Amino acid sequence: LIENALGFLATADRHPLTGRPKDVDTFGQLRERLGDDPSRPSYHVTPPANWLNDPNGLIHWNGRYHLFYQYNPAGPFHNTIHWGHAVSDDLVHWEDRPVALTPSPDGPDRDGCWSGCAVDDGGVPTVLYTGGRDKRQLPCIATAADDDLTAWDKDPDNPIIEELPTEPEVLRTEDWEGEFRDHCVWREDGTWYQLIGAGIEGGGGAALLYESSDLRNWEYQGPILTGDRDTAGTVWECPELLDFGDRQLLHISNYEDVVYFLGTYEDGEFDADRRDKLDHGDFYAPQSMWTDDGRILTWGWLPEARDVSGQWNAGWSGAMSLPRELSLADDGGLCQRPAPELTELRGDNTSYDVVRLDAGDTEQLPVESRSFELRATVRLEDAEAVELSVLESPDGEERTPIRYTYESEVAIDRSASSTDPQATGDTQWMRVRPYDAPLSLRVFVDGSVVEVFANERHCLTSRVYPTRDDATGISLSADGGRATIASLDVWDLDSVW
Ligand code: FRU
């Protein structure tokens, strides 16, 4: 009888167990149903619906780019985390894939498959991730069961590390037996190395180093760097070490910011000579992938900047940043530029050789869009500031000014971005290194994302939520003097799904 009933439900295009129509269970359908939401980014990676946080397991495999991410299929809130999965052939267009990792009811990852990374273990794609269960967070491992990386076999011996380091002592809290999670794994001269993020009892955050010959048996080596808790936070999450040849970069996420340290890493110790933030806005827990042609591409999670009820109403939460190409400048500093592949998305173009502004002038651009790239070179001449206002309604009620000031600051002012009280309204800003040369700006606006690259070095990403359909204008103005905007281009950008 049951078989018959299940058979009937299945042929009736209903899910045999839940009885829900099968078609609404597909990611394509979910995505389509959220398609009318003007806040939904169209060329940034988003979850099909529900919740997304950190990028995970980035790997180029069998000719395709795989981006996994922290995903809660049950709703737009952080709970019972799975690994969502998207694939791309060109780093620009993406397709949803079925959920890749699911918490096992009787496993060490029962409460969540948290962040981790992917490596090629002699031809076997392998992920290391943190399993959460009760008050414990412990490293787990899984290997791909197919070349499309859709099915994963968890190691029966998970968790692969059970004892927390005692030298120094890992921070315990009311909630956790040890703040100890997230993984960065690489191989050097036949030995595997792993960093795990942690907090130190009485100290600050730390990136802890382990060594292994087989990815399963790990020997603790000690911290490669510990932070000063007053300035770099008490817990470091998602540490990642990137090798630029002569110099190395370590970035960590400390609940607030993504802090990077530049310097040299040798014999288990990181010696930093520079430090800054990877992005000065809504950007967290980034992870990187090496391309076949030797470039480093980094994605970060762009958390929402509206309250929980706003996320519930929307039915989705979280987006990925654009892929950013990281490299070193001649002066040893960090360069960050949007991956060149993104120019693929450029559609209709509006272009000016030069726009000259006198004090108090406002120039309205003949573009209406909530999904575009703007590139310009800004010279302040004797102006105190230039304002590039995006997502602007004709009467100016809603607008998001990006201000560049003579004090070498770039700010995104969200005080008038939205009339929705659920949206955050503070100003986010960054100092850009003073140059005699003009400021080069690349601005990517996409639904509720404003992602700014300045001088190919500094990034500032803000989430904003205009409510008005006509908040699609762009204008330029100068304050307190003259300014010149040269090589100004605006391109409409296509959707990537
Ligand atoms: C960072 C983080 C990680 C953790 C994951 C859980 O945003 O808190 O430390 O592994 O998210 O989703």
Residues whose N, C-alpha, C, O or C-beta is under 5 A from the ligand:
A	BS01	FRU	D54 Q70 I81 W114 S115 R181 D182 E237 C238 A285
